Amino acid sequence: MPGNSRLVLLGEDCQNPSASLPPFYLFTKEHTTIGRSRRADITMDSEKYPLTLSRLHVTLWREALGNSNYQWHVSDKNTLNGTFINCVKVQDSVINHGDLLTLGGGAGLE
């Protein structure tokens, strides 16, 4: 399906992903939520800093640009611990190939 993307997971050491999670998620829907709640499309939390992620932390969504091209966005759900792209705190932002998305400030970001 055109517009599919994948989120590759890194561990809390920015290298080794958790054994309890898959190495990546393939996005096939227009909107995907991530958080610690079972209501989220992708449920996860920090093993090192539990409860760092909010129940519904972010929504990743795609915008059709035409000619089967898409732009991906991330929207923070007014979380306590924030959402960061490449170490910069964001509320709503475009996310590009190779960007590092950190949920909950797990890397000590503010």
Gaussian input, Z-matrix of N, CA and C with variables (Angstrom, degrees):
# hf/3-21g

backbone

0 1
 N
 C     1     B1
 C     2     B2     1     A1
 N     3     B3     2     A2     1     D1
 C     4     B4     3     A3     2     D2
 C     5     B5     4     A4     3     D3
 N     6     B6     5     A5     4     D4
 C     7     B7     6     A6     5     D5
 C     8     B8     7     A7     6     D6
 N     9     B9     8     A8     7     D7
 C    10    B10     9     A9     8     D8
 C    11    B11    10    A10     9     D9
 N    12    B12    11    A11    10    D10
 C    13    B13    12    A12    11    D11
 C    14    B14    13    A13    12    D12
 N    15    B15    14    A14    13    D13
 C    16    B16    15    A15    14    D14
 C    17    B17    16    A16    15    D15
 N    18    B18    17    A17    16    D16
 C    19    B19    18    A18    17    D17
 C    20    B20    19    A19    18    D18
 N    21    B21    20    A20    19    D19
 C    22    B22    21    A21    20    D20
 C    23    B23    22    A22    21    D21
 N    24    B24    23    A23    22    D22
 C    25    B25    24    A24    23    D23
 C    26    B26    25    A25    24    D24
 N    27    B27    26    A26    25    D25
 C    28    B28    27    A27    26    D26
 C    29    B29    28    A28    27    D27
 N    30    B30    29    A29    28    D28
 C    31    B31    30    A30    29    D29
 C    32    B32    31    A31    30    D30
 N    33    B33    32    A32    31    D31
 C    34    B34    33    A33    32    D32
 C    35    B35    34    A34    33    D33
 N    36    B36    35    A35    34    D34
 C    37    B37    36    A36    35    D35
 C    38    B38    37    A37    36    D36
 N    39    B39    38    A38    37    D37
 C    40    B40    39    A39    38    D38
 C    41    B41    40    A40    39    D39
 N    42    B42    41    A41    40    D40
 C    43    B43    42    A42    41    D41
 C    44    B44    43    A43    42    D42
 N    45    B45    44    A44    43    D43
 C    46    B46    45    A45    44    D44
 C    47    B47    46    A46    45    D45
 N    48    B48    47    A47    46    D46
 C    49    B49    48    A48    47    D47
 C    50    B50    49    A49    48    D48
 N    51    B51    50    A50    49    D49
 C    52    B52    51    A51    50    D50
 C    53    B53    52    A52    51    D51
 N    54    B54    53    A53    52    D52
 C    55    B55    54    A54    53    D53
 C    56    B56    55    A55    54    D54
 N    57    B57    56    A56    55    D55
 C    58    B58    57    A57    56    D56
 C    59    B59    58    A58    57    D57
 N    60    B60    59    A59    58    D58
 C    61    B61    60    A60    59    D59
 C    62    B62    61    A61    60    D60
 N    63    B63    62    A62    61    D61
 C    64    B64    63    A63    62    D62
 C    65    B65    64    A64    63    D63
 N    66    B66    65    A65    64    D64
 C    67    B67    66    A66    65    D65
 C    68    B68    67    A67    66    D66
 N    69    B69    68    A68    67    D67
 C    70    B70    69    A69    68    D68
 C    71    B71    70    A70    69    D69
 N    72    B72    71    A71    70    D70
 C    73    B73    72    A72    71    D71
 C    74    B74    73    A73    72    D72
 N    75    B75    74    A74    73    D73
 C    76    B76    75    A75    74    D74
 C    77    B77    76    A76    75    D75
 N    78    B78    77    A77    76    D76
 C    79    B79    78    A78    77    D77
 C    80    B80    79    A79    78    D78
 N    81    B81    80    A80    79    D79
 C    82    B82    81    A81    80    D80
 C    83    B83    82    A82    81    D81
 N    84    B84    83    A83    82    D82
 C    85    B85    84    A84    83    D83
 C    86    B86    85    A85    84    D84
 N    87    B87    86    A86    85    D85
 C    88    B88    87    A87    86    D86
 C    89    B89    88    A88    87    D87
 N    90    B90    89    A89    88    D88
 C    91    B91    90    A90    89    D89
 C    92    B92    91    A91    90    D90
 N    93    B93    92    A92    91    D91
 C    94    B94    93    A93    92    D92
 C    95    B95    94    A94    93    D93
 N    96    B96    95    A95    94    D94
 C    97    B97    96    A96    95    D95
 C    98    B98    97    A97    96    D96
 N    99    B99    98    A98    97    D97
 C   100   B100    99    A99    98    D98
 C   101   B101   100   A100    99    D99
 N   102   B102   101   A101   100   D100
 C   103   B103   102   A102   101   D101
 C   104   B104   103   A103   102   D102
 N   105   B105   104   A104   103   D103
 C   106   B106   105   A105   104   D104
 C   107   B107   106   A106   105   D105
 N   108   B108   107   A107   106   D106
 C   109   B109   108   A108   107   D107
 C   110   B110   109   A109   108   D108
 N   111   B111   110   A110   109   D109
 C   112   B112   111   A111   110   D110
 C   113   B113   112   A112   111   D111
 N   114   B114   113   A113   112   D112
 C   115   B115   114   A114   113   D113
 C   116   B116   115   A115   114   D114
 N   117   B117   116   A116   115   D115
 C   118   B118   117   A117   116   D116
 C   119   B119   118   A118   117   D117
 N   120   B120   119   A119   118   D118
 C   121   B121   120   A120   119   D119
 C   122   B122   121   A121   120   D120
 N   123   B123   122   A122   121   D121
 C   124   B124   123   A123   122   D122
 C   125   B125   124   A124   123   D123
 N   126   B126   125   A125   124   D124
 C   127   B127   126   A126   125   D125
 C   128   B128   127   A127   126   D126
 N   129   B129   128   A128   127   D127
 C   130   B130   129   A129   128   D128
 C   131   B131   130   A130   129   D129
 N   132   B132   131   A131   130   D130
 C   133   B133   132   A132   131   D131
 C   134   B134   133   A133   132   D132
 N   135   B135   134   A134   133   D133
 C   136   B136   135   A135   134   D134
 C   137   B137   136   A136   135   D135
 N   138   B138   137   A137   136   D136
 C   139   B139   138   A138   137   D137
 C   140   B140   139   A139   138   D138
 N   141   B141   140   A140   139   D139
 C   142   B142   141   A141   140   D140
 C   143   B143   142   A142   141   D141
 N   144   B144   143   A143   142   D142
 C   145   B145   144   A144   143   D143
 C   146   B146   145   A145   144   D144
 N   147   B147   146   A146   145   D145
 C   148   B148   147   A147   146   D146
 C   149   B149   148   A148   147   D147
 N   150   B150   149   A149   148   D148
 C   151   B151   150   A150   149   D149
 C   152   B152   151   A151   150   D150
 N   153   B153   152   A152   151   D151
 C   154   B154   153   A153   152   D152
 C   155   B155   154   A154   153   D153
 N   156   B156   155   A155   154   D154
 C   157   B157   156   A156   155   D155
 C   158   B158   157   A157   156   D156
 N   159   B159   158   A158   157   D157
 C   160   B160   159   A159   158   D158
 C   161   B161   160   A160   159   D159
 N   162   B162   161   A161   160   D160
 C   163   B163   162   A162   161   D161
 C   164   B164   163   A163   162   D162
 N   165   B165   164   A164   163   D163
 C   166   B166   165   A165   164   D164
 C   167   B167   166   A166   165   D165
 N   168   B168   167   A167   166   D166
 C   169   B169   168   A168   167   D167
 C   170   B170   169   A169   168   D168
 N   171   B171   170   A170   169   D169
 C   172   B172   171   A171   170   D170
 C   173   B173   172   A172   171   D171
 N   174   B174   173   A173   172   D172
 C   175   B175   174   A174   173   D173
 C   176   B176   175   A175   174   D174
 N   177   B177   176   A176   175   D175
 C   178   B178   177   A177   176   D176
 C   179   B179   178   A178   177   D177
 N   180   B180   179   A179   178   D178
 C   181   B181   180   A180   179   D179
 C   182   B182   181   A181   180   D180
 N   183   B183   182   A182   181   D181
 C   184   B184   183   A183   182   D182
 C   185   B185   184   A184   183   D183
 N   186   B186   185   A185   184   D184
 C   187   B187   186   A186   185   D185
 C   188   B188   187   A187   186   D186
 N   189   B189   188   A188   187   D187
 C   190   B190   189   A189   188   D188
 C   191   B191   190   A190   189   D189
 N   192   B192   191   A191   190   D190
 C   193   B193   192   A192   191   D191
 C   194   B194   193   A193   192   D192
 N   195   B195   194   A194   193   D193
 C   196   B196   195   A195   194   D194
 C   197   B197   196   A196   195   D195
 N   198   B198   197   A197   196   D196
 C   199   B199   198   A198   197   D197
 C   200   B200   199   A199   198   D198
 N   201   B201   200   A200   199   D199
 C   202   B202   201   A201   200   D200
 C   203   B203   202   A202   201   D201
 N   204   B204   203   A203   202   D202
 C   205   B205   204   A204   203   D203
 C   206   B206   205   A205   204   D204
 N   207   B207   206   A206   205   D205
 C   208   B208   207   A207   206   D206
 C   209   B209   208   A208   207   D207
 N   210   B210   209   A209   208   D208
 C   211   B211   210   A210   209   D209
 C   212   B212   211   A211   210   D210
 N   213   B213   212   A212   211   D211
 C   214   B214   213   A213   212   D212
 C   215   B215   214   A214   213   D213
 N   216   B216   215   A215   214   D214
 C   217   B217   216   A216   215   D215
 C   218   B218   217   A217   216   D216
 N   219   B219   218   A218   217   D217
 C   220   B220   219   A219   218   D218
 C   221   B221   220   A220   219   D219
 N   222   B222   221   A221   220   D220
 C   223   B223   222   A222   221   D221
 C   224   B224   223   A223   222   D222
 N   225   B225   224   A224   223   D223
 C   226   B226   225   A225   224   D224
 C   227   B227   226   A226   225   D225
 N   228   B228   227   A227   226   D226
 C   229   B229   228   A228   227   D227
 C   230   B230   229   A229   228   D228
 N   231   B231   230   A230   229   D229
 C   232   B232   231   A231   230   D230
 C   233   B233   232   A232   231   D231
 N   234   B234   233   A233   232   D232
 C   235   B235   234   A234   233   D233
 C   236   B236   235   A235   234   D234
 N   237   B237   236   A236   235   D235
 C   238   B238   237   A237   236   D236
 C   239   B239   238   A238   237   D237
 N   240   B240   239   A239   238   D238
 C   241   B241   240   A240   239   D239
 C   242   B242   241   A241   240   D240
 N   243   B243   242   A242   241   D241
 C   244   B244   243   A243   242   D242
 C   245   B245   244   A244   243   D243
 N   246   B246   245   A245   244   D244
 C   247   B247   246   A246   245   D245
 C   248   B248   247   A247   246   D246
 N   249   B249   248   A248   247   D247
 C   250   B250   249   A249   248   D248
 C   251   B251   250   A250   249   D249
 N   252   B252   251   A251   250   D250
 C   253   B253   252   A252   251   D251
 C   254   B254   253   A253   252   D252
 N   255   B255   254   A254   253   D253
 C   256   B256   255   A255   254   D254
 C   257   B257   256   A256   255   D255
 N   258   B258   257   A257   256   D256
 C   259   B259   258   A258   257   D257
 C   260   B260   259   A259   258   D258
 N   261   B261   260   A260   259   D259
 C   262   B262   261   A261   260   D260
 C   263   B263   262   A262   261   D261
 N   264   B264   263   A263   262   D262
 C   265   B265   264   A264   263   D263
 C   266   B266   265   A265   264   D264
 N   267   B267   266   A266   265   D265
 C   268   B268   267   A267   266   D266
 C   269   B269   268   A268   267   D267
 N   270   B270   269   A269   268   D268
 C   271   B271   270   A270   269   D269
 C   272   B272   271   A271   270   D270
 N   273   B273   272   A272   271   D271
 C   274   B274   273   A273   272   D272
 C   275   B275   274   A274   273   D273
 N   276   B276   275   A275   274   D274
 C   277   B277   276   A276   275   D275
 C   278   B278   277   A277   276   D276
 N   279   B279   278   A278   277   D277
 C   280   B280   279   A279   278   D278
 C   281   B281   280   A280   279   D279
 N   282   B282   281   A281   280   D280
 C   283   B283   282   A282   281   D281
 C   284   B284   283   A283   282   D282
 N   285   B285   284   A284   283   D283
 C   286   B286   285   A285   284   D284
 C   287   B287   286   A286   285   D285
 N   288   B288   287   A287   286   D286
 C   289   B289   288   A288   287   D287
 C   290   B290   289   A289   288   D288
 N   291   B291   290   A290   289   D289
 C   292   B292   291   A291   290   D290
 C   293   B293   292   A292   291   D291
 N   294   B294   293   A293   292   D292
 C   295   B295   294   A294   293   D293
 C   296   B296   295   A295   294   D294
 N   297   B297   296   A296   295   D295
 C   298   B298   297   A297   296   D296
 C   299   B299   298   A298   297   D297
 N   300   B300   299   A299   298   D298
 C   301   B301   300   A300   299   D299
 C   302   B302   301   A301   300   D300
 N   303   B303   302   A302   301   D301
 C   304   B304   303   A303   302   D302
 C   305   B305   304   A304   303   D303
 N   306   B306   305   A305   304   D304
 C   307   B307   306   A306   305   D305
 C   308   B308   307   A307   306   D306
 N   309   B309   308   A308   307   D307
 C   310   B310   309   A309   308   D308
 C   311   B311   310   A310   309   D309
 N   312   B312   311   A311   310   D310
 C   313   B313   312   A312   311   D311
 C   314   B314   313   A313   312   D312
 N   315   B315   314   A314   313   D313
 C   316   B316   315   A315   314   D314
 C   317   B317   316   A316   315   D315
 N   318   B318   317   A317   316   D316
 C   319   B319   318   A318   317   D317
 C   320   B320   319   A319   318   D318
 N   321   B321   320   A320   319   D319
 C   322   B322   321   A321   320   D320
 C   323   B323   322   A322   321   D321
 N   324   B324   323   A323   322   D322
 C   325   B325   324   A324   323   D323
 C   326   B326   325   A325   324   D324
 N   327   B327   326   A326   325   D325
 C   328   B328   327   A327   326   D326
 C   329   B329   328   A328   327   D327

   B1=1.4598
   B2=1.5274
   B3=1.3161
   B4=1.4659
   B5=1.5242
   B6=1.3166
   B7=1.4532
   B8=1.5094
   B9=1.3420
   B10=1.4602
   B11=1.5208
   B12=1.2961
   B13=1.4598
   B14=1.5055
   B15=1.3293
   B16=1.4504
   B17=1.5185
   B18=1.3004
   B19=1.4541
   B20=1.5234
   B21=1.3143
   B22=1.4608
   B23=1.5235
   B24=1.3085
   B25=1.4606
   B26=1.5128
   B27=1.3170
   B28=1.4562
   B29=1.5155
   B30=1.2989
   B31=1.4567
   B32=1.5117
   B33=1.3050
   B34=1.4559
   B35=1.5182
   B36=1.3402
   B37=1.4564
   B38=1.5313
   B39=1.3318
   B40=1.4746
   B41=1.5238
   B42=1.2993
   B43=1.4580
   B44=1.5149
   B45=1.2959
   B46=1.4560
   B47=1.5208
   B48=1.3474
   B49=1.4570
   B50=1.5256
   B51=1.2942
   B52=1.4566
   B53=1.5236
   B54=1.3157
   B55=1.4628
   B56=1.5296
   B57=1.3291
   B58=1.4657
   B59=1.5270
   B60=1.3356
   B61=1.4644
   B62=1.5243
   B63=1.3355
   B64=1.4679
   B65=1.5305
   B66=1.3330
   B67=1.4675
   B68=1.5276
   B69=1.3384
   B70=1.4656
   B71=1.5197
   B72=1.3296
   B73=1.4615
   B74=1.5206
   B75=1.3140
   B76=1.4541
   B77=1.5245
   B78=1.3267
   B79=1.4625
   B80=1.5189
   B81=1.3203
   B82=1.4611
   B83=1.5229
   B84=1.3343
   B85=1.4611
   B86=1.5247
   B87=1.3152
   B88=1.4690
   B89=1.5211
   B90=1.3364
   B91=1.4705
   B92=1.5171
   B93=1.3357
   B94=1.4597
   B95=1.5197
   B96=1.3321
   B97=1.4593
   B98=1.5301
   B99=1.3385
   B100=1.4610
   B101=1.5215
   B102=1.3197
   B103=1.4613
   B104=1.5084
   B105=1.3364
   B106=1.4605
   B107=1.5230
   B108=1.3213
   B109=1.4576
   B110=1.5275
   B111=1.2976
   B112=1.4696
   B113=1.5174
   B114=1.3254
   B115=1.4704
   B116=1.5232
   B117=1.3284
   B118=1.4655
   B119=1.5266
   B120=1.3309
   B121=1.4636
   B122=1.5210
   B123=1.3353
   B124=1.4619
   B125=1.5228
   B126=1.3249
   B127=1.4609
   B128=1.5176
   B129=1.3347
   B130=1.4606
   B131=1.5217
   B132=1.3123
   B133=1.4601
   B134=1.5224
   B135=1.2922
   B136=1.4508
   B137=1.5253
   B138=1.3294
   B139=1.4632
   B140=1.5284
   B141=1.3277
   B142=1.4625
   B143=1.5281
   B144=1.3416
   B145=1.4673
   B146=1.5240
   B147=1.3453
   B148=1.4680
   B149=1.5253
   B150=1.3034
   B151=1.4605
   B152=1.5283
   B153=1.3209
   B154=1.4641
   B155=1.5210
   B156=1.3332
   B157=1.4547
   B158=1.5196
   B159=1.3180
   B160=1.4562
   B161=1.5277
   B162=1.3233
   B163=1.4683
   B164=1.5272
   B165=1.3135
   B166=1.4677
   B167=1.5199
   B168=1.3157
   B169=1.4601
   B170=1.5326
   B171=1.3194
   B172=1.4669
   B173=1.5176
   B174=1.3223
   B175=1.4577
   B176=1.5127
   B177=1.3202
   B178=1.4606
   B179=1.5213
   B180=1.3185
   B181=1.4653
   B182=1.5126
   B183=1.3298
   B184=1.4626
   B185=1.5162
   B186=1.3060
   B187=1.4608
   B188=1.5295
   B189=1.3200
   B190=1.4610
   B191=1.5228
   B192=1.3286
   B193=1.4637
   B194=1.5261
   B195=1.3084
   B196=1.4677
   B197=1.5166
   B198=1.3133
   B199=1.4730
   B200=1.5226
   B201=1.3295
   B202=1.4691
   B203=1.5258
   B204=1.3219
   B205=1.4636
   B206=1.5271
   B207=1.3248
   B208=1.4539
   B209=1.5206
   B210=1.3273
   B211=1.4679
   B212=1.5173
   B213=1.3257
   B214=1.4586
   B215=1.5179
   B216=1.3330
   B217=1.4643
   B218=1.5209
   B219=1.3135
   B220=1.4575
   B221=1.5256
   B222=1.3336
   B223=1.4653
   B224=1.5226
   B225=1.3262
   B226=1.4546
   B227=1.5264
   B228=1.3198
   B229=1.4648
   B230=1.5288
   B231=1.3420
   B232=1.4715
   B233=1.5251
   B234=1.3278
   B235=1.4560
   B236=1.5281
   B237=1.3109
   B238=1.4554
   B239=1.5331
   B240=1.3377
   B241=1.4594
   B242=1.5255
   B243=1.2972
   B244=1.4500
   B245=1.5128
   B246=1.3354
   B247=1.4564
   B248=1.5183
   B249=1.3316
   B250=1.4569
   B251=1.5206
   B252=1.3249
   B253=1.4620
   B254=1.5156
   B255=1.3239
   B256=1.4682
   B257=1.5299
   B258=1.3372
   B259=1.4722
   B260=1.5300
   B261=1.3138
   B262=1.4638
   B263=1.5335
   B264=1.3406
   B265=1.4632
   B266=1.5228
   B267=1.3444
   B268=1.4601
   B269=1.5203
   B270=1.3093
   B271=1.4571
   B272=1.5206
   B273=1.3222
   B274=1.4649
   B275=1.5132
   B276=1.3219
   B277=1.4572
   B278=1.5142
   B279=1.3204
   B280=1.4571
   B281=1.5188
   B282=1.3211
   B283=1.4581
   B284=1.5175
   B285=1.3163
   B286=1.4589
   B287=1.5184
   B288=1.3084
   B289=1.4635
   B290=1.5298
   B291=1.3250
   B292=1.4573
   B293=1.5129
   B294=1.3445
   B295=1.4633
   B296=1.5227
   B297=1.3218
   B298=1.4472
   B299=1.5262
   B300=1.3133
   B301=1.4590
   B302=1.5172
   B303=1.3438
   B304=1.4626
   B305=1.5069
   B306=1.3395
   B307=1.4545
   B308=1.5123
   B309=1.3072
   B310=1.4538
   B311=1.5062
   B312=1.3205
   B313=1.4581
   B314=1.4997
   B315=1.3250
   B316=1.4571
   B317=1.5159
   B318=1.3244
   B319=1.4642
   B320=1.5213
   B321=1.3432
   B322=1.4593
   B323=1.5192
   B324=1.3399
   B325=1.4562
   B326=1.5188
   B327=1.3256
   B328=1.4670
   B329=1.5022
   A1=108.81
   A2=118.20
   A3=120.60
   A4=111.08
   A5=115.49
   A6=120.02
   A7=114.37
   A8=117.65
   A9=119.46
   A10=109.45
   A11=115.52
   A12=122.15
   A13=107.70
   A14=115.52
   A15=118.44
   A16=110.00
   A17=113.48
   A18=122.98
   A19=106.98
   A20=116.87
   A21=122.16
   A22=107.66
   A23=116.34
   A24=120.75
   A25=111.49
   A26=115.32
   A27=122.69
   A28=107.38
   A29=116.69
   A30=120.45
   A31=110.69
   A32=115.51
   A33=120.14
   A34=112.13
   A35=116.03
   A36=120.28
   A37=110.64
   A38=116.61
   A39=125.04
   A40=112.43
   A41=117.66
   A42=120.90
   A43=111.73
   A44=117.54
   A45=122.38
   A46=111.61
   A47=117.85
   A48=119.22
   A49=111.54
   A50=115.16
   A51=121.77
   A52=109.88
   A53=116.82
   A54=121.18
   A55=111.12
   A56=116.98
   A57=120.30
   A58=112.81
   A59=117.54
   A60=121.49
   A61=110.25
   A62=116.49
   A63=118.74
   A64=109.78
   A65=118.33
   A66=120.41
   A67=113.48
   A68=117.33
   A69=120.68
   A70=109.88
   A71=115.23
   A72=123.13
   A73=108.04
   A74=117.21
   A75=122.93
   A76=107.76
   A77=116.11
   A78=120.92
   A79=109.66
   A80=116.04
   A81=121.74
   A82=112.09
   A83=116.74
   A84=121.59
   A85=110.54
   A86=115.59
   A87=121.18
   A88=111.69
   A89=116.87
   A90=123.29
   A91=109.05
   A92=117.05
   A93=122.36
   A94=107.96
   A95=116.28
   A96=120.45
   A97=109.93
   A98=114.44
   A99=121.79
   A100=107.69
   A101=116.63
   A102=122.11
   A103=110.12
   A104=116.17
   A105=118.60
   A106=113.31
   A107=117.85
   A108=121.78
   A109=110.99
   A110=115.95
   A111=120.06
   A112=111.46
   A113=117.03
   A114=120.52
   A115=111.95
   A116=117.17
   A117=120.65
   A118=109.10
   A119=115.59
   A120=119.37
   A121=110.93
   A122=116.45
   A123=122.57
   A124=107.34
   A125=115.96
   A126=121.71
   A127=109.14
   A128=116.18
   A129=121.37
   A130=109.29
   A131=115.54
   A132=122.30
   A133=107.76
   A134=116.26
   A135=121.87
   A136=109.81
   A137=116.84
   A138=119.96
   A139=110.29
   A140=116.33
   A141=121.30
   A142=111.69
   A143=116.64
   A144=122.70
   A145=109.15
   A146=118.51
   A147=120.80
   A148=112.31
   A149=115.45
   A150=125.88
   A151=112.50
   A152=117.65
   A153=121.10
   A154=110.46
   A155=116.79
   A156=121.07
   A157=109.04
   A158=115.54
   A159=120.67
   A160=109.33
   A161=115.79
   A162=119.50
   A163=111.28
   A164=116.85
   A165=122.65
   A166=105.28
   A167=116.99
   A168=121.45
   A169=112.51
   A170=117.23
   A171=120.99
   A172=110.86
   A173=113.49
   A174=121.75
   A175=107.42
   A176=116.40
   A177=122.34
   A178=106.09
   A179=116.84
   A180=120.07
   A181=110.49
   A182=113.82
   A183=119.10
   A184=110.70
   A185=113.75
   A186=122.89
   A187=107.43
   A188=116.40
   A189=120.79
   A190=109.17
   A191=116.18
   A192=122.30
   A193=111.93
   A194=117.54
   A195=122.06
   A196=110.67
   A197=115.51
   A198=122.00
   A199=112.15
   A200=117.33
   A201=124.00
   A202=112.99
   A203=117.60
   A204=121.90
   A205=109.64
   A206=114.94
   A207=121.27
   A208=110.05
   A209=115.07
   A210=122.48
   A211=106.47
   A212=116.71
   A213=121.13
   A214=110.51
   A215=115.02
   A216=123.51
   A217=109.16
   A218=116.12
   A219=122.63
   A220=107.29
   A221=116.09
   A222=122.33
   A223=109.04
   A224=116.04
   A225=122.38
   A226=108.33
   A227=117.06
   A228=122.02
   A229=111.61
   A230=116.75
   A231=122.29
   A232=111.59
   A233=115.47
   A234=121.24
   A235=111.69
   A236=115.16
   A237=121.57
   A238=111.82
   A239=116.82
   A240=121.12
   A241=114.90
   A242=118.05
   A243=121.72
   A244=117.56
   A245=112.75
   A246=124.86
   A247=107.15
   A248=116.28
   A249=121.27
   A250=110.38
   A251=116.20
   A252=122.11
   A253=106.19
   A254=115.12
   A255=121.09
   A256=111.60
   A257=116.11
   A258=124.73
   A259=114.24
   A260=118.77
   A261=122.53
   A262=107.91
   A263=115.50
   A264=119.93
   A265=110.19
   A266=116.27
   A267=121.85
   A268=110.30
   A269=115.15
   A270=121.63
   A271=108.91
   A272=116.44
   A273=124.48
   A274=106.51
   A275=116.35
   A276=118.64
   A277=111.00
   A278=114.87
   A279=121.64
   A280=106.68
   A281=116.72
   A282=120.95
   A283=107.80
   A284=116.01
   A285=122.52
   A286=112.01
   A287=115.30
   A288=122.14
   A289=109.56
   A290=116.24
   A291=120.99
   A292=115.23
   A293=118.52
   A294=120.25
   A295=110.31
   A296=116.20
   A297=122.56
   A298=108.41
   A299=116.47
   A300=123.51
   A301=108.07
   A302=116.66
   A303=122.30
   A304=107.88
   A305=115.70
   A306=121.21
   A307=109.32
   A308=116.93
   A309=121.13
   A310=116.23
   A311=118.15
   A312=119.61
   A313=113.72
   A314=117.21
   A315=121.90
   A316=114.12
   A317=116.98
   A318=120.14
   A319=111.12
   A320=117.28
   A321=121.09
   A322=112.23
   A323=117.06
   A324=121.58
   A325=110.20
   A326=116.42
   A327=120.63
   A328=110.14
   D1=130.61
   D2=179.42
   D3=-62.51
   D4=144.94
   D5=177.04
   D6=89.41
   D7=-1.87
   D8=176.91
   D9=-69.37
   D10=145.10
   D11=175.98
   D12=-140.94
   D13=168.27
   D14=177.41
   D15=-130.72
   D16=148.56
   D17=176.34
   D18=-105.79
   D19=113.66
   D20=178.78
   D21=-88.63
   D22=128.09
   D23=-176.80
   D24=-91.78
   D25=136.04
   D26=171.68
   D27=-111.26
   D28=154.00
   D29=176.86
   D30=-75.23
   D31=176.95
   D32=-179.68
   D33=-68.44
   D34=-11.76
   D35=173.17
   D36=-92.85
   D37=9.73
   D38=-177.86
   D39=65.29
   D40=17.71
   D41=178.49
   D42=-135.48
   D43=-68.38
   D44=-170.27
   D45=-89.42
   D46=111.89
   D47=179.45
   D48=-67.21
   D49=155.42
   D50=178.01
   D51=-61.37
   D52=140.14
   D53=177.89
   D54=-68.21
   D55=-19.20
   D56=-178.45
   D57=-84.23
   D58=-5.76
   D59=-179.58
   D60=-120.39
   D61=153.50
   D62=176.12
   D63=-69.67
   D64=161.10
   D65=-179.17
   D66=-68.37
   D67=-21.89
   D68=177.11
   D69=-159.68
   D70=163.75
   D71=173.92
   D72=-119.59
   D73=135.88
   D74=176.08
   D75=-97.25
   D76=124.79
   D77=179.29
   D78=-93.74
   D79=121.09
   D80=179.73
   D81=-119.56
   D82=-8.24
   D83=-178.32
   D84=-101.28
   D85=162.88
   D86=177.35
   D87=-65.46
   D88=-37.34
   D89=-179.32
   D90=-131.97
   D91=136.60
   D92=176.70
   D93=-134.72
   D94=128.82
   D95=178.26
   D96=-100.57
   D97=147.33
   D98=177.44
   D99=-129.61
   D100=135.66
   D101=177.42
   D102=179.66
   D103=-174.94
   D104=-179.91
   D105=-89.19
   D106=-8.52
   D107=179.08
   D108=-77.03
   D109=147.82
   D110=174.35
   D111=-68.49
   D112=-14.58
   D113=176.45
   D114=-75.00
   D115=-18.36
   D116=178.15
   D117=-71.75
   D118=150.08
   D119=176.76
   D120=-63.69
   D121=-38.38
   D122=176.21
   D123=-121.31
   D124=117.42
   D125=-178.15
   D126=-100.86
   D127=125.28
   D128=176.95
   D129=-158.39
   D130=165.93
   D131=174.27
   D132=-155.96
   D133=164.39
   D134=177.70
   D135=-72.86
   D136=132.63
   D137=174.74
   D138=-79.64
   D139=-34.36
   D140=-178.17
   D141=-77.97
   D142=-37.41
   D143=-179.03
   D144=-127.64
   D145=75.53
   D146=-176.96
   D147=-55.52
   D148=148.21
   D149=178.86
   D150=69.22
   D151=17.43
   D152=176.47
   D153=-71.36
   D154=-37.87
   D155=177.18
   D156=-82.18
   D157=145.47
   D158=174.92
   D159=-78.54
   D160=165.68
   D161=-179.76
   D162=-55.90
   D163=-47.67
   D164=170.57
   D165=-121.77
   D166=101.62
   D167=-169.48
   D168=-89.41
   D169=-52.03
   D170=-178.84
   D171=-141.18
   D172=161.16
   D173=166.73
   D174=-119.27
   D175=129.20
   D176=171.14
   D177=-101.11
   D178=130.15
   D179=-178.29
   D180=-143.10
   D181=154.41
   D182=-177.20
   D183=-113.68
   D184=144.89
   D185=179.17
   D186=-115.10
   D187=125.20
   D188=177.84
   D189=-73.94
   D190=128.95
   D191=179.68
   D192=-104.47
   D193=-5.63
   D194=-176.87
   D195=99.03
   D196=162.39
   D197=-179.13
   D198=52.20
   D199=38.02
   D200=179.71
   D201=61.51
   D202=21.98
   D203=176.00
   D204=-100.94
   D205=145.44
   D206=-178.84
   D207=-134.27
   D208=152.33
   D209=172.63
   D210=-119.65
   D211=130.41
   D212=179.85
   D213=-94.73
   D214=145.71
   D215=-178.79
   D216=-130.40
   D217=154.97
   D218=172.33
   D219=-125.98
   D220=136.43
   D221=178.41
   D222=-126.77
   D223=118.20
   D224=175.08
   D225=-71.64
   D226=139.80
   D227=-177.01
   D228=-95.24
   D229=45.22
   D230=-179.09
   D231=57.03
   D232=49.35
   D233=-175.56
   D234=-81.74
   D235=157.42
   D236=178.28
   D237=-69.72
   D238=-41.82
   D239=-173.45
   D240=-99.97
   D241=0.16
   D242=169.84
   D243=79.97
   D244=173.09
   D245=178.53
   D246=-133.21
   D247=136.36
   D248=-174.27
   D249=-130.37
   D250=140.50
   D251=171.05
   D252=-119.23
   D253=120.88
   D254=-179.12
   D255=50.67
   D256=44.50
   D257=176.04
   D258=72.89
   D259=10.88
   D260=178.26
   D261=-112.94
   D262=125.88
   D263=-179.86
   D264=-67.50
   D265=133.83
   D266=-179.07
   D267=-131.22
   D268=155.00
   D269=171.29
   D270=-103.82
   D271=-54.84
   D272=174.93
   D273=-135.25
   D274=128.28
   D275=-175.82
   D276=-155.04
   D277=154.22
   D278=168.18
   D279=-71.11
   D280=144.71
   D281=174.51
   D282=-124.38
   D283=129.22
   D284=-174.17
   D285=-111.12
   D286=163.45
   D287=176.58
   D288=-52.95
   D289=128.74
   D290=177.91
   D291=89.75
   D292=-9.44
   D293=177.82
   D294=-66.50
   D295=147.47
   D296=176.90
   D297=-99.59
   D298=113.68
   D299=-179.51
   D300=-99.53
   D301=120.33
   D302=178.57
   D303=-115.43
   D304=127.05
   D305=179.86
   D306=-105.36
   D307=128.44
   D308=174.82
   D309=83.11
   D310=10.30
   D311=177.47
   D312=64.75
   D313=25.59
   D314=-177.38
   D315=-57.29
   D316=-18.58
   D317=179.19
   D318=-94.04
   D319=15.99
   D320=179.27
   D321=75.66
   D322=25.41
   D323=-179.09
   D324=-86.52
   D325=151.53
   D326=177.14
   D327=-140.99

